Amino acid sequence: MSTQQKTVDYILEQAAGAGTVTARKMFGEYGMYCDGKVMAFICDDQLFIKPTQAGRDYLGEVTEGEAYPGSKMYFVIEGDRWDDADWLAELVRVTAAELPEPKVKKSKS
């Protein structure tokens, strides 16, 4: 099962308060970015947030799962939590703030 575009659009809309939130197709599903940092995956209409200490502190009790078979474990954010835009945006913001800046790609010249 693959993710529906309306699911991606809804998550991005709800998390917009965190900064510049975008998604890109990757491996048939979606990577979610906040201010240029990949910080989540949207797979099979589920949201998987990269684990960080700030995210764990914010969530309190966490549920972890694989975003795709063989992946590392991510925080699984249940669909009913997506409806609270302020809550979701803050989770995205604190997670992205703890992640390293993306590596600058070197030109091949």
N, CA, C and O atoms as a GROMACS GRO file, in nm:
protein
  436
    1MET      N    1   0.085  -0.118   0.000
    1MET     CA    2   0.000   0.000   0.000
    1MET      C    3   0.089   0.123   0.000
    1MET      O    4   0.188   0.129   0.073
    2SER      N    5   0.056   0.220  -0.080
    2SER     CA    6   0.135   0.342  -0.083
    2SER      C    7   0.055   0.459  -0.024
    2SER      O    8  -0.067   0.451  -0.007
    3THR      N    9   0.126   0.563   0.006
    3THR     CA   10   0.066   0.680   0.069
    3THR      C   11  -0.015   0.760  -0.031
    3THR      O   12   0.027   0.781  -0.145
    4GLN      N   13  -0.132   0.805   0.013
    4GLN     CA   14  -0.216   0.889  -0.070
    4GLN      C   15  -0.166   1.034  -0.064
    4GLN      O   16  -0.120   1.080   0.040
    5GLN      N   17  -0.173   1.104  -0.175
    5GLN     CA   18  -0.128   1.243  -0.181
    5GLN      C   19  -0.203   1.329  -0.080
    5GLN      O   20  -0.145   1.422  -0.023
    6LYS      N   21  -0.331   1.300  -0.057
    6LYS     CA   22  -0.408   1.381   0.038
    6LYS      C   23  -0.354   1.366   0.180
    6LYS      O   24  -0.363   1.460   0.259
    7THR      N   25  -0.298   1.251   0.214
    7THR     CA   26  -0.236   1.232   0.346
    7THR      C   27  -0.113   1.321   0.360
    7THR      O   28  -0.096   1.388   0.461
    8VAL      N   29  -0.028   1.321   0.258
    8VAL     CA   30   0.092   1.404   0.259
    8VAL      C   31   0.053   1.551   0.270
    8VAL      O   32   0.110   1.625   0.351
    9ASP      N   33  -0.043   1.594   0.189
    9ASP     CA   34  -0.086   1.733   0.190
    9ASP      C   35  -0.138   1.774   0.327
    9ASP      O   36  -0.110   1.884   0.374
   10TYR      N   37  -0.215   1.687   0.390
   10TYR     CA   38  -0.273   1.718   0.521
   10TYR      C   39  -0.164   1.731   0.628
   10TYR      O   40  -0.166   1.825   0.707
   11ILE      N   41  -0.071   1.638   0.630
   11ILE     CA   42   0.038   1.643   0.728
   11ILE      C   43   0.120   1.770   0.709
   11ILE      O   44   0.153   1.838   0.807
   12LEU      N   45   0.152   1.804   0.585
   12LEU     CA   46   0.230   1.924   0.558
   12LEU      C   47   0.154   2.050   0.602
   12LEU      O   48   0.213   2.141   0.659
   13GLU      N   49   0.026   2.053   0.574
   13GLU     CA   50  -0.056   2.168   0.615
   13GLU      C   51  -0.058   2.182   0.767
   13GLU      O   52  -0.044   2.292   0.820
   14GLN      N   53  -0.076   2.071   0.836
   14GLN     CA   54  -0.084   2.073   0.981
   14GLN      C   55   0.050   2.111   1.046
   14GLN      O   56   0.051   2.172   1.153
   15ALA      N   57   0.161   2.075   0.984
   15ALA     CA   58   0.293   2.100   1.041
   15ALA      C   59   0.355   2.231   0.993
   15ALA      O   60   0.469   2.262   1.030
   16ALA      N   61   0.284   2.307   0.914
   16ALA     CA   62   0.339   2.428   0.852
   16ALA      C   63   0.392   2.530   0.951
   16ALA      O   64   0.482   2.608   0.917
   17GLY      N   65   0.341   2.533   1.072
   17GLY     CA   66   0.388   2.628   1.172
   17GLY      C   67   0.530   2.603   1.219
   17GLY      O   68   0.585   2.686   1.291
   18ALA      N   69   0.589   2.492   1.181
   18ALA     CA   70   0.725   2.457   1.225
   18ALA      C   71   0.832   2.527   1.145
   18ALA      O   72   0.947   2.538   1.190
   19GLY      N   73   0.799   2.576   1.027
   19GLY     CA   74   0.898   2.636   0.937
   19GLY      C   75   0.862   2.601   0.794
   19GLY      O   76   0.744   2.587   0.761
   20THR      N   77   0.962   2.588   0.710
   20THR     CA   78   0.939   2.548   0.572
   20THR      C   79   0.932   2.396   0.569
   20THR      O   80   1.034   2.328   0.576
   21VAL      N   81   0.810   2.344   0.559
   21VAL     CA   82   0.787   2.200   0.564
   21VAL      C   83   0.747   2.153   0.424
   21VAL      O   84   0.651   2.202   0.365
   22THR      N   85   0.823   2.056   0.372
   22THR     CA   86   0.800   2.003   0.238
   22THR      C   87   0.811   1.851   0.241
   22THR      O   88   0.853   1.792   0.340
   23ALA      N   89   0.772   1.789   0.131
   23ALA     CA   90   0.787   1.645   0.116
   23ALA      C   91   0.837   1.615  -0.025
   23ALA      O   92   0.804   1.686  -0.120
   24ARG      N   93   0.916   1.509  -0.034
   24ARG     CA   94   0.965   1.462  -0.164
   24ARG      C   95   0.941   1.314  -0.174
   24ARG      O   96   0.957   1.240  -0.077
   25LYS      N   97   0.903   1.271  -0.294
   25LYS     CA   98   0.888   1.128  -0.316
   25LYS      C   99   1.024   1.062  -0.309
   25LYS      O  100   1.121   1.109  -0.368
   26MET      N  101   1.029   0.953  -0.237
   26MET     CA  102   1.151   0.871  -0.235
   26MET      C  103   1.114   0.727  -0.210
   26MET      O  104   1.038   0.695  -0.118
   27PHE      N  105   1.167   0.641  -0.291
   27PHE     CA  106   1.143   0.496  -0.278
   27PHE      C  107   0.995   0.462  -0.279
   27PHE      O  108   0.954   0.367  -0.212
   28GLY      N  109   0.915   0.536  -0.353
   28GLY     CA  110   0.773   0.508  -0.363
   28GLY      C  111   0.691   0.567  -0.251
   28GLY      O  112   0.568   0.560  -0.255
   29GLU      N  113   0.754   0.626  -0.152
   29GLU     CA  114   0.686   0.691  -0.041
   29GLU      C  115   0.737   0.835  -0.032
   29GLU      O  116   0.778   0.891  -0.134
   30TYR      N  117   0.736   0.896   0.086
   30TYR     CA  118   0.773   1.037   0.098
   30TYR      C  119   0.869   1.061   0.212
   30TYR      O  120   0.855   1.005   0.321
   31GLY      N  121   0.968   1.146   0.186
   31GLY     CA  122   1.052   1.201   0.291
   31GLY      C  123   0.996   1.337   0.326
   31GLY      O  124   0.955   1.412   0.238
   32MET      N  125   0.993   1.370   0.453
   32MET     CA  126   0.941   1.499   0.499
   32MET      C  127   1.056   1.583   0.550
   32MET      O  128   1.140   1.534   0.626
   33TYR      N  129   1.060   1.708   0.509
   33TYR     CA  130   1.169   1.799   0.542
   33TYR      C  131   1.116   1.919   0.618
   33TYR      O  132   1.004   1.966   0.595
   34CYS      N  133   1.198   1.968   0.710
   34CYS     CA  134   1.169   2.094   0.778
   34CYS      C  135   1.294   2.180   0.765
   34CYS      O  136   1.401   2.143   0.814
   35ASP      N  137   1.281   2.292   0.700
   35ASP     CA  138   1.393   2.384   0.676
   35ASP      C  139   1.513   2.311   0.615
   35ASP      O  140   1.627   2.335   0.654
   36GLY      N  141   1.485   2.222   0.520
   36GLY     CA  142   1.588   2.152   0.445
   36GLY      C  143   1.641   2.025   0.509
   36GLY      O  144   1.722   1.956   0.448
   37LYS      N  145   1.598   1.993   0.631
   37LYS     CA  146   1.644   1.873   0.700
   37LYS      C  147   1.540   1.763   0.687
   37LYS      O  148   1.423   1.784   0.718
   38VAL      N  149   1.583   1.645   0.641
   38VAL     CA  150   1.490   1.533   0.637
   38VAL      C  151   1.470   1.488   0.782
   38VAL      O  152   1.565   1.454   0.851
   39MET      N  153   1.344   1.489   0.826
   39MET     CA  154   1.318   1.461   0.967
   39MET      C  155   1.204   1.364   0.988
   39MET      O  156   1.168   1.333   1.102
   40ALA      N  157   1.146   1.316   0.880
   40ALA     CA  158   1.035   1.220   0.894
   40ALA      C  159   1.014   1.150   0.760
   40ALA      O  160   1.064   1.190   0.656
   41PHE      N  161   0.936   1.042   0.769
   41PHE     CA  162   0.892   0.971   0.649
   41PHE      C  163   0.742   0.951   0.660
   41PHE      O  164   0.688   0.932   0.769
   42ILE      N  165   0.678   0.956   0.546
   42ILE     CA  166   0.535   0.927   0.538
   42ILE      C  167   0.524   0.803   0.450
   42ILE      O  168   0.546   0.809   0.329
   43CYS      N  169   0.491   0.691   0.511
   43CYS     CA  170   0.486   0.562   0.443
   43CYS      C  171   0.356   0.491   0.478
   43CYS      O  172   0.317   0.487   0.594
   44ASP      N  173   0.290   0.437   0.378
   44ASP     CA  174   0.164   0.364   0.399
   44ASP      C  175   0.064   0.447   0.480
   44ASP      O  176  -0.004   0.394   0.568
   45ASP      N  177   0.056   0.576   0.449
   45ASP     CA  178  -0.036   0.669   0.516
   45ASP      C  179  -0.010   0.677   0.666
   45ASP      O  180  -0.102   0.699   0.744
   46GLN      N  181   0.117   0.659   0.707
   46GLN     CA  182   0.156   0.674   0.847
   46GLN      C  183   0.273   0.772   0.854
   46GLN      O  184   0.351   0.784   0.760
   47LEU      N  185   0.284   0.840   0.968
   47LEU     CA  186   0.391   0.937   0.990
   47LEU      C  187   0.495   0.879   1.084
   47LEU      O  188   0.463   0.835   1.194
   48PHE      N  189   0.620   0.878   1.038
   48PHE     CA  190   0.733   0.827   1.115
   48PHE      C  191   0.834   0.940   1.134
   48PHE      O  192   0.893   0.987   1.036
   49ILE      N  193   0.854   0.983   1.258
   49ILE     CA  194   0.944   1.093   1.290
   49ILE      C  195   1.079   1.036   1.334
   49ILE      O  196   1.085   0.939   1.410
   50LYS      N  197   1.189   1.097   1.286
   50LYS     CA  198   1.321   1.053   1.329
   50LYS      C  199   1.332   1.068   1.480
   50LYS      O  200   1.289   1.169   1.536
   51PRO      N  201   1.388   0.969   1.546
   51PRO     CA  202   1.400   0.977   1.691
   51PRO      C  203   1.510   1.075   1.734
   51PRO      O  204   1.623   1.068   1.687
   52THR      N  205   1.474   1.166   1.822
   52THR     CA  206   1.568   1.258   1.886
   52THR      C  207   1.531   1.264   2.034
   52THR      O  208   1.421   1.227   2.072
   53GLN      N  209   1.624   1.310   2.115
   53GLN     CA  210   1.593   1.324   2.258
   53GLN      C  211   1.485   1.429   2.279
   53GLN      O  212   1.396   1.412   2.362
   54ALA      N  213   1.492   1.539   2.203
   54ALA     CA  214   1.390   1.644   2.217
   54ALA      C  215   1.252   1.592   2.177
   54ALA      O  216   1.152   1.624   2.242
   55GLY      N  217   1.246   1.512   2.072
   55GLY     CA  218   1.120   1.452   2.031
   55GLY      C  219   1.067   1.356   2.135
   55GLY      O  220   0.947   1.353   2.163
   56ARG      N  221   1.155   1.276   2.192
   56ARG     CA  222   1.116   1.181   2.297
   56ARG      C  223   1.063   1.255   2.419
   56ARG      O  224   0.961   1.217   2.476
   57ASP      N  225   1.131   1.362   2.458
   57ASP     CA  226   1.087   1.443   2.573
   57ASP      C  227   0.951   1.505   2.545
   57ASP      O  228   0.865   1.508   2.633
   58TYR      N  229   0.931   1.554   2.424
   58TYR     CA  230   0.805   1.618   2.388
   58TYR      C  231   0.690   1.517   2.386
   58TYR      O  232   0.579   1.547   2.432
   59LEU      N  233   0.716   1.399   2.332
   59LEU     CA  234   0.612   1.297   2.320
   59LEU      C  235   0.579   1.231   2.453
   59LEU      O  236   0.465   1.191   2.476
   60GLY      N  237   0.678   1.219   2.540
   60GLY     CA  238   0.655   1.143   2.663
   60GLY      C  239   0.662   0.994   2.632
   60GLY      O  240   0.771   0.940   2.613
   61GLU      N  241   0.548   0.930   2.626
   61GLU     CA  242   0.543   0.789   2.590
   61GLU      C  243   0.550   0.778   2.437
   61GLU      O  244   0.473   0.843   2.366
   62VAL      N  245   0.642   0.696   2.387
   62VAL     CA  246   0.658   0.684   2.243
   62VAL      C  247   0.623   0.544   2.195
   62VAL      O  248   0.638   0.445   2.267
   63THR      N  249   0.577   0.539   2.073
   63THR     CA  250   0.558   0.413   2.001
   63THR      C  251   0.657   0.417   1.886
   63THR      O  252   0.665   0.515   1.813
   64GLU      N  253   0.733   0.309   1.871
   64GLU     CA  254   0.832   0.304   1.764
   64GLU      C  255   0.795   0.196   1.663
   64GLU      O  256   0.731   0.096   1.696
   65GLY      N  257   0.837   0.219   1.539
   65GLY     CA  258   0.813   0.122   1.434
   65GLY      C  259   0.903   0.150   1.316
   65GLY      O  260   0.965   0.255   1.306
   66GLU      N  261   0.910   0.053   1.224
   66GLU     CA  262   0.988   0.067   1.102
   66GLU      C  263   0.905   0.142   0.999
   66GLU      O  264   0.787   0.112   0.978
   67ALA      N  265   0.966   0.241   0.935
   67ALA     CA  266   0.897   0.314   0.829
   67ALA      C  267   0.878   0.224   0.706
   67ALA      O  268   0.779   0.237   0.634
   68TYR      N  269   0.971   0.135   0.685
   68TYR     CA  270   0.966   0.039   0.575
   68TYR      C  271   1.046  -0.083   0.620
   68TYR      O  272   1.128  -0.071   0.711
   69PRO      N  273   1.025  -0.197   0.561
   69PRO     CA  274   1.095  -0.318   0.607
   69PRO      C  275   1.246  -0.299   0.607
   69PRO      O  276   1.306  -0.262   0.507
   70GLY      N  277   1.306  -0.326   0.722
   70GLY     CA  278   1.450  -0.315   0.735
   70GLY      C  279   1.501  -0.179   0.777
   70GLY      O  280   1.621  -0.161   0.796
   71SER      N  281   1.412  -0.081   0.793
   71SER     CA  282   1.458   0.053   0.834
   71SER      C  283   1.488   0.053   0.983
   71SER      O  284   1.451  -0.039   1.056
   72LYS      N  285   1.557   0.159   1.026
   72LYS     CA  286   1.575   0.174   1.170
   72LYS      C  287   1.440   0.214   1.230
   72LYS      O  288   1.343   0.237   1.158
   73MET      N  289   1.434   0.220   1.361
   73MET     CA  290   1.309   0.252   1.428
   73MET      C  291   1.285   0.404   1.432
   73MET      O  292   1.378   0.482   1.452
   74TYR      N  293   1.161   0.441   1.412
   74TYR     CA  294   1.118   0.581   1.414
   74TYR      C  295   1.002   0.595   1.512
   74TYR      O  296   0.938   0.496   1.548
   75PHE      N  297   0.976   0.718   1.555
   75PHE     CA  298   0.857   0.743   1.637
   75PHE      C  299   0.735   0.739   1.546
   75PHE      O  300   0.731   0.810   1.445
   76VAL      N  301   0.638   0.658   1.578
   76VAL     CA  302   0.514   0.648   1.501
   76VAL      C  303   0.415   0.749   1.561
   76VAL      O  304   0.384   0.744   1.680
   77ILE      N  305   0.366   0.839   1.477
   77ILE     CA  306   0.271   0.940   1.521
   77ILE      C  307   0.134   0.902   1.466
   77ILE      O  308   0.111   0.905   1.344
   78GLU      N  309   0.045   0.867   1.555
   78GLU     CA  310  -0.089   0.821   1.516
   78GLU      C  311  -0.167   0.932   1.446
   78GLU      O  312  -0.150   1.050   1.475
   79GLY      N  313  -0.252   0.892   1.353
   79GLY     CA  314  -0.331   0.985   1.273
   79GLY      C  315  -0.417   1.081   1.352
   79GLY      O  316  -0.438   1.194   1.308
   80ASP      N  317  -0.468   1.039   1.467
   80ASP     CA  318  -0.552   1.130   1.545
   80ASP      C  319  -0.471   1.246   1.604
   80ASP      O  320  -0.528   1.349   1.640
   81ARG      N  321  -0.338   1.231   1.615
   81ARG     CA  322  -0.253   1.339   1.666
   81ARG      C  323  -0.228   1.446   1.560
   81ARG      O  324  -0.192   1.558   1.593
   82TRP      N  325  -0.246   1.412   1.433
   82TRP     CA  326  -0.220   1.507   1.324
   82TRP      C  327  -0.319   1.623   1.326
   82TRP      O  328  -0.289   1.731   1.274
   83ASP      N  329  -0.436   1.602   1.384
   83ASP     CA  330  -0.540   1.704   1.382
   83ASP      C  331  -0.505   1.827   1.465
   83ASP      O  332  -0.559   1.935   1.442
   84ASP      N  333  -0.415   1.812   1.562
   84ASP     CA  334  -0.372   1.924   1.645
   84ASP      C  335  -0.250   1.988   1.579
   84ASP      O  336  -0.136   1.946   1.602
   85ALA      N  337  -0.275   2.090   1.497
   85ALA     CA  338  -0.170   2.152   1.417
   85ALA      C  339  -0.058   2.211   1.504
   85ALA      O  340   0.059   2.198   1.470
   86ASP      N  341  -0.094   2.274   1.613
   86ASP     CA  342   0.009   2.334   1.700
   86ASP      C  343   0.097   2.226   1.761
   86ASP      O  344   0.219   2.242   1.767
   87TRP      N  345   0.037   2.116   1.806
   87TRP     CA  346   0.111   2.007   1.865
   87TRP      C  347   0.206   1.945   1.762
   87TRP      O  348   0.324   1.922   1.791
   88LEU      N  349   0.154   1.917   1.641
   88LEU     CA  350   0.235   1.854   1.538
   88LEU      C  351   0.348   1.946   1.492
   88LEU      O  352   0.461   1.901   1.474
   89ALA      N  353   0.318   2.075   1.475
   89ALA     CA  354   0.422   2.170   1.433
   89ALA      C  355   0.533   2.177   1.537
   89ALA      O  356   0.650   2.186   1.501
   90GLU      N  357   0.499   2.175   1.665
   90GLU     CA  358   0.601   2.180   1.769
   90GLU      C  359   0.686   2.053   1.769
   90GLU      O  360   0.807   2.062   1.788
   91LEU      N  361   0.626   1.938   1.749
   91LEU     CA  362   0.702   1.814   1.740
   91LEU      C  363   0.799   1.821   1.622
   91LEU      O  364   0.916   1.784   1.636
   92VAL      N  365   0.753   1.867   1.509
   92VAL     CA  366   0.839   1.880   1.391
   92VAL      C  367   0.951   1.979   1.420
   92VAL      O  368   1.067   1.954   1.386
   93ARG      N  369   0.919   2.091   1.482
   93ARG     CA  370   1.018   2.195   1.511
   93ARG      C  371   1.127   2.144   1.606
   93ARG      O  372   1.245   2.162   1.578
   94VAL      N  373   1.089   2.081   1.718
   94VAL     CA  374   1.190   2.036   1.814
   94VAL      C  375   1.274   1.922   1.756
   94VAL      O  376   1.392   1.911   1.787
   95THR      N  377   1.214   1.840   1.674
   95THR     CA  378   1.289   1.731   1.610
   95THR      C  379   1.390   1.788   1.513
   95THR      O  380   1.508   1.752   1.518
   96ALA      N  381   1.347   1.876   1.424
   96ALA     CA  382   1.437   1.934   1.323
   96ALA      C  383   1.549   2.013   1.388
   96ALA      O  384   1.662   2.012   1.339
   97ALA      N  385   1.519   2.083   1.497
   97ALA     CA  386   1.621   2.164   1.564
   97ALA      C  387   1.736   2.079   1.616
   97ALA      O  388   1.848   2.128   1.626
   98GLU      N  389   1.709   1.955   1.650
   98GLU     CA  390   1.812   1.868   1.706
   98GLU      C  391   1.892   1.792   1.599
   98GLU      O  392   1.997   1.735   1.629
   99LEU      N  393   1.843   1.792   1.477
   99LEU     CA  394   1.911   1.719   1.370
   99LEU      C  395   2.021   1.804   1.307
   99LEU      O  396   2.010   1.927   1.305
  100PRO      N  397   2.127   1.740   1.256
  100PRO     CA  398   2.236   1.816   1.194
  100PRO      C  399   2.192   1.881   1.063
  100PRO      O  400   2.097   1.837   0.998
  101GLU      N  401   2.264   1.985   1.027
  101GLU     CA  402   2.238   2.050   0.898
  101GLU      C  403   2.270   1.951   0.786
  101GLU      O  404   2.359   1.868   0.800
  102PRO      N  405   2.196   1.961   0.674
  102PRO     CA  406   2.226   1.871   0.562
  102PRO      C  407   2.368   1.897   0.508
  102PRO      O  408   2.415   2.010   0.508
  103LYS      N  409   2.432   1.791   0.464
  103LYS     CA  410   2.566   1.803   0.408
  103LYS      C  411   2.559   1.875   0.274
  103LYS      O  412   2.468   1.852   0.195
  104VAL      N  413   2.657   1.962   0.251
  104VAL     CA  414   2.665   2.032   0.124
  104VAL      C  415   2.720   1.937   0.020
  104VAL      O  416   2.825   1.874   0.041
  105LYS      N  417   2.649   1.926  -0.092
  105LYS     CA  418   2.695   1.836  -0.198
  105LYS      C  419   2.808   1.902  -0.276
  105LYS      O  420   2.800   2.019  -0.314
  106LYS      N  421   2.913   1.824  -0.299
  106LYS     CA  422   3.027   1.874  -0.376
  106LYS      C  423   2.997   1.861  -0.524
  106LYS      O  424   2.936   1.763  -0.568
  107SER      N  425   3.040   1.959  -0.601
  107SER     CA  426   3.022   1.952  -0.747
  107SER      C  427   3.119   1.850  -0.802
  107SER      O  428   3.225   1.826  -0.743
  108LYS      N  429   3.085   1.791  -0.914
  108LYS     CA  430   3.166   1.684  -0.975
  108LYS      C  431   3.273   1.739  -1.069
  108LYS      O  432   3.336   1.661  -1.141
  109SER      N  433   3.294   1.869  -1.070
  109SER     CA  434   3.393   1.925  -1.162
  109SER      C  435   3.534   1.919  -1.112
  109SER      O  436   3.626   1.963  -1.181
   0.00000   0.00000   0.00000
